[in-house]
Amino acid sequence: MQTTTNGIMPGFVTPENDEGLVTGQGNKPQKDTNYAPDFKPKLIPVAALMLRMERAGHRVVKGDRGDFTCCKFGLTRYCADHQALAAFARQVGAV
């Protein structure tokens, strides 16, 4: 079975349909379902997140302006806010 794309590569985004649409057969725009939607997990409370980081071996120091500094093995990582700390916790596997 062969599928024709009317000279357009499958999944090719043209200027007319650059808002998440790809061209399908007959140049009819179709919704692109080959992407993961933006996943924003529910934020863990700061105290619980700091505890999980501590259990993973990371020392977390909360700053006066709502920022955080994580330390382990003499290396530090600055996190500007709660979301950045949660992202770093996911990155190191603490969450």
Summary of the structure (lengths in Angstrom):
residues: 95
radius of gyration: 22.1
end to end distance: 46.2
largest distance: 64.4
contacts: 193
relative contact order: 0.13
helix: 28%
strand: 21%
